[in-house]
Amino acid sequence: MEISEISRKIGTMVLMGVPAIVGGGIVYFIFESYTPVIVYEVLLGFAALGFISRS
């Protein structure tokens, strides 16, 4: 695994932090409960892991 590949994967994970923070706030605003926020965060985490493991 090259350094550029590792840095690209780390960059992808950092980039997924933005939808996690903003999207989590939007989900909480809509549902006014933390349970849907946790579900959203877990699904987003699986999507991020699948995205970086694909390459």
Stockholm file with secondary structure:
# STOCKHOLM 1.0

chainA/1-55         MEISEISRKIGTMVLMGVPAIVGGGIVYFIFESYTPVIVYEVLLGFAALGFISRS
#=GR chainA/1-55 SS CCHHHHHHHHHHHHHTHHHHHHHHHHHHHHHCSHHHHHHHHHHHHHHHHHHHHCC
#=GC SS_cons        CCHHHHHHHHHHHHHTHHHHHHHHHHHHHHHCSHHHHHHHHHHHHHHHHHHHHCC
//
